[in-house]
């Protein structure tokens, strides 16, 4: 396990989000990225909770809709890594994985692409 403070971990998540190409980042719609210590399942490193862009259709029916949420879980990632460099890489992979879900890419396709 690697000890990474919440503040440092949030910086890593922000850096991973900054690596998303601008043209894709501009397409991210109504989604908040949050850092939590852990989710309901302590083995899960990230979670997308929302309606993917590919399935939105009449999303919200023209009304204000709460943002989708991407959770990145600090403790499971830190527990699964042996160095801070591994934490940096796993945060990057987890952020990309969950953002892909926002764009409607499922786990099978992510696995084919090497991101699962």
N, C-alpha and C positions, 0 to 999 in steps of 0.2 A: 504494500500500500504506500502511496505517496501522499504526503500532507500538502494540500494546496488550499490556501485561504479562500474564502468565498469571494473576496475582492479580486484576487488574482485570477480565480476561475472565471468570474464575470468578464475580466479583461480578455481571457482566452476565447470566450464565446463571442465577444464583440469583434475580436480580430478575425475569427472564422467567418462571421457575417460579412466583414469588410472584404473578404476574399471572393465573395460571390460577385460574378461579373455584373457591372452596372445595369446592362440591359435586362438581366434576369431580376436583379434586385428591384428595379422599377416596376416589375410585374407582380411582386409580392403585394397582395392586397388584403388589408384588414387582418393582419396577423401580428401577434405579440410574441416575442421570444423571452422566456423566463428561465432563470436559474433557480432550482430547488435543490435541497440537500438530497432528497430521494423521493421516489414515487411510491405508489401502493405496492409494487413489486420491486424489491431491492435489487433484482438482477437486470432491470431495465435501465438503460443509459440515457434514453431520450424518448419523447412521446409527442406525436402530433395529435392535437385535439381540435377538430374542426371539420369544415366542409371543403374538400380539395377544389381548386379553381376549375378543374375539369367537370365538376359535378354541381356547380353553383346554380346555373340556370337563372331563375328568378330569386336569387339569394336574398333573403330578407324581405322580398316583396316590396322593395322600395323604402322599407323602414330602416331605422337605425338598428344595426345588428352588432352584438358584442364581437370583438375580434376573435379569430381562431387563436389557439395558443400552441406554441412549441415549448415544451419543457426539456431542459437539459439538466440531468441529475448529477450533481457534483460527487457525492460519496461513492456511488457505484463505479463511476469512471476512475476515481482516485484509487479505489480498492482493487480495480482490475489492472492497474499499471504499476510498473516497477521503477519508473523514472519520470521526471517532469516532462522530458521530451516525449515520452509515450502519452502522457496526459494531453499535451498540446496536440498531438496527432489524433488521438481518439476524440477529443472535443471537436476538431475539424471534421472528422468523418461523421460524427453523430449529428452535428449541425447540418451538414450537407444532406445526410440521410433524411432528417426530419423536414428540411425545406423541400426536398424532393417529394415527400408525401403531400405537402401543401400544393405542389404542382400536379398532383394526381398520379405520381409514379409509385407503384406498389412494391412490396418487398420482393416479389419474384423478379421483377425487372431490375430492381436495385442489385439483387444477387447476380443477375446476368452481367451487370455493368461493373461488378466488383465492389459495391458500396453497402452490401448488407452485413 
